[in-house]
């Protein structure tokens, strides 16, 4: 005769640790969910970094934690399933979470290191180098120091009169120059401008720009510096072009026919150069 088992029929030691009523490891399911979220955000951060790496600075810094959590939970779930005296489902989910979590954490960690390195180099190398050039050019009407800091190609595209008019236009629009610096808002500026740009057939410049905040008497604005990559690899700052965005949405380019104008065209930004 069939009888239903009651609470007194429970046999100690036959519990399925970490398993739900369906016989799957809850830890494995949680690890799998974390790994999928980590993978999705990793791909998104990669797409952002493809255009300008520092744009994802703040987000990327926290992302490896999600991948690591997926890997740790996946390893714990796989070990628990293997040791369990009763069959528990979810081993494949746990293994998937382990490897995907580790892989995404490594990718995200590399982006984080790159972003921090870029931020630090802009703060400690680029900003201190650029600040006296703008002080001389805007406040003292002396374009000589900037001319000396230009690459050979930029020197051809920006003769003395062009550099002087660039600084003169900045002073007329923004007032006296005060300081150069960098902040999180500056890193996210280009990402927002790319998202708001109208559809265009123009291509962005190949040379990746470095963002820098410029503070003037009237306003703080975002600028993008195109640097000579060979000189940069040697730790030297040689300017190839500059694009400064104004409050009214227009921008000023240092040289003619350079990367600054290409970026302005790609973003659909009108140039305000005289």
N, C-alpha and C positions, 0 to 999 in steps of 0.2 A: 504494500500500500504506500502511495506517495505521501510524504509529509513535507511541509515547508520548514526550512531551517529557521530557527529563531536565534535571538541574540546569544543564547547559551551555547549554540553550536559553533561559534567563532573559534577558529584555531589560531592561537598566537603564532606570529612569525611568518604568516602568509600574506601580510599587507603588501600592497604595491606602492612603495614610496614614490611620491611625486607623480602619481598617475591619477587621472580623473576617471569618471564612470565609463568612458569609452575605452579605457585601457591605454591611453596615450600619456606620455610624460608631459606634464604641464611645463616643466623646465625646458624641454626640447621645443615645445610650441612657442614659449616666450622667446627663446634664443633665436628661433627661426624668424619671428616677427621683427626682432631687433636687427637681424642681419639684412632683412629686406629693406627696412627703413635706412639702415646705414648705407646699403648699396645704392638706393635711390638718391639720397642726399649726396653721396660721393660722386655720382654721375653729374648731378646738377652743379656741384662745386667745380668739377673738371671743366664743364662747359663755360662757367663764368671765368675760370682761370685761363681758358684758352685765349681770351682777348686781353685781359689785364689781370695778372695774378693777384695783386693786392686787393682787388675789389672784394674778395670773399674773406678778408682777413679775420674778422670777428667770428663769423659763422664757422669757418674751417677750424679755428683753434679748438672748438669744443667737439668736433665731429669724431675724432679717433676714439673718444670714450664710448660712443655707441657701438662701434665695431668691436672694441675690446670686450665690452659687456656681452655681446653676442658670442664671441669666441669663448669666453670663460664659462658662460651658461651652457653653450653647446658641448664643451668638454666635460663639464660636470654631469650633464644629462646623459651623454654617451657612456660615461663611466658607471653611472647609477643604473642604467638599463642593462649593461653587461653584467653587473654584480647581482641584479635582482633574481631571486629564486623563481619568480613567476614571469612569464613573457609580458613585456611592456612595449607598446608601439612608440615610434618617434625617433628611432636610431638614425634613420636617414636625414630627418630634419635636424637632428643634433650635429651630425657630421657636416651637413651643408652650412649650418650656422657657424661652426668652428672655422672652416676654411674661408668662407665669404667674409666673416667678421674680421679675421686676421688680414685678408687681402685689402679690404676697404680701409682698415685702420692704418695699414702701411701707406696706402695712396694718400689718404687724408693727412697723415702725419707728415708726409713729404711736402704737401701743399702748405701745411702750417709752418714748417721750417722755412720754406721759400718765402712765405708772406712775412714772417717775422724778420728774416734777413733783409728783405726789401725795405720794410718799414724802418729798420734800424739804420740801413745805409742812407736812406733819404734824410732821416733825422740828424745823423751825425756827420754825414759827408756832403750831401747835396745842398741842404739848407744853409749850413755855414759858408759854403763856397758861393752860393748864389746871392745871399743877402748883401754883401758889400758891393756886388756888381750892380744891383738895383738901387742901392743907396747912392752910388756915384752917378748912375745913369738918370734916375728920376730926380733926385734932390739936388745934385750938383751939376746937372746938365753935362756930364762927362761920359760919353759913350766909349771912350778908349779902353777901359778895363773889360767891358763886355766884348768889344772887338777882339781883344787879345785872347779871350776865352773861347772864341768860335773855332769850329773845325775849318779846314781848308775849303770845303764845299759850301759851308754856311757863310764864310767870308765873301765868296763870290756872289751868293744870292742876297746878301745883306750888306751893301756898301755903307760907308759912314753915314750918309744921309738917311738911309733906311733905318739904321739902328737908332739914330737920334730922333727920328719921327716916331718910332715905336715907343721910346721912353716919354716923349712929349705927349703922345696920345694917352698913355697911361696916367700921367700926371693930370692932364686935362679932364679925364673921366673919373679918376679915383682920388686925386689929391696926392699929398706927399706919401712916400713909401715909409713904412715903419719896420716890418720884419717879415721873415720867411719862416714857415713852420709846417708841420704836418699833423693831421688828426684823422680819426676814423671817418668823419664826414667827407674828407677829401678823397679817401680811398673808394668810397661808395659813389662818388659824384659821377664818374664816367659810366658806371653801370646804369645809373638812372638816365643819363643822357642817351646812351645807346638804346635803352628801352623806349624812350620818348621820341627818338629820331624817326622822321618820315621814311617810307620805303624809297630806296635809291639803288642805282646800279653801281654807284661808286664803291671802291674797295678801301678798307682802312689801311693806313701805312703799315709796312712790315716792321719798322722799328718801333718797339714797344715803348710808349712814353712813361715817364715817371711823374706822378702827381705831386704837387706842392701847393700849399696855401700861401698866398701873398696878402699881407695886411697893409692896407693904405689908410690914410686919414679918414676917408669917407666910407670904406667898406673892405671886408675881407673877401677875396675872390679865389677861385680855383685856377691853377695853371698846369700845363703839361709840358714837360721838358723832354725833348728828344736829344739823347746824348750819343756821342761817338762810342760805339760798342768796344772797339779795340782799346781806346784810351780807358774806358770804364773797367775793362778786364785788368788793367794795370793799376787800378785804384785812382785814376785821374779823372777829373770832370772837364770834359770838352763839349761845349754846347753845339748841337747841330741845328736845333730849331726850338721855338717856344710858342705856345698857344695860350693866351690868357682870356678867360671868359669874363665878360662884363655883366653888370646887374641886369641890363635890358635884354639879355639873351644873345647879343652879338659877341664877337671875339676879335682879338688882335693877334696877328701872326708876325713873328720876328722877320722871317725871310719870305721871299717870293718863290713860288713853285716848289716849296719844300714839304716836309711831312706835316707841318702845322696846318697848311692850307688843305692838304689831303684829308686830315682828320676833320677839319671844319666842314668840308664838302660831304664827307661820309655821314656826319651828324646833322647835316642840313642847317648849319649855323652860318649866319651872314657875317662877313668880315667887316670890321669897322676901321681898317687901316686907311689913312688919308691918301 
